[in-house]
Amino acid sequence: MARPAARSQPASPALLSIGQVLARLTPEFPDLSSSKLRFLEERGLVSPSRTASGYRKFSPADVERLRTVLGMQRDHYLPLKVIKKYLADLDAGLQPAMPGTGRAPSILDKGTRLQRHELLQEAGATPDLLQDAISASLITPGDVYGEEALTVLKALAELSRTGIEPRHLRGFRAAAEREIGLIETALVPIARRNDVSSQARTAELAREIAGQLDVVRGSIIRTALARLRP
């Protein structure tokens, strides 16, 4: 009697080394390094498997998780503890809004880059408004634009309907530069250590400080608005 043919087993996804992960992600995130990947693992944002020799191996799901984390840091300047909570909610089967935006994630949150005409169409803005925003240093000019530029241009389009134009917001750039100066001063003690762990910690602490400054700024504005109520 002939033996039944053995059932073929589905191939398991190929696991990647740190070098292979960097090769996949650095075109999109040029500042990514092996120390950054190790730092994200230490913070519990990703959990690669280990070989018997102790080498890290990343699955395709790990790579996509890293892409999400790095995209949220780059496009929304979110601290890792906020990103970690967001990912934990996703892992639990929830559908949380993207932190800092008050909305559910969209395809644009995956690192999509928009051509100029696509940016204008998505934001509902005119070419003149975009040029005014660039002139006021509110949007950085480029061949392609990301989610951050889209978010800002949408806000500017709404503000323009109330008579607030980009030229009225030139002071925002100066205020941002002052905040950056505060952050840089606060980071000096850590930056001086000049080791791999400290470099990763410096980048993360900068985002955390920026997030806390956002909290203070928002409180000041809300308090001022409360005084305007009749």
GILINWO-V49704 format. One record per pair of residues at least 12 apart in sequence whose C-alpha atoms are under 6 Angstrom apart, sorted by the first residue. I is the first residue (numbers start at 1). J is the second residue. If there is no record, write none. Layout:
i:j
I:J
I:J
//
This chain:
i:j
15:57
15:58
15:59
16:57
16:58
17:57
36:200
75:148
77:207
79:207
79:208
113:144
113:145
113:146
114:144
114:145
115:144
123:154
125:157
132:166
133:166
136:167
136:170
//
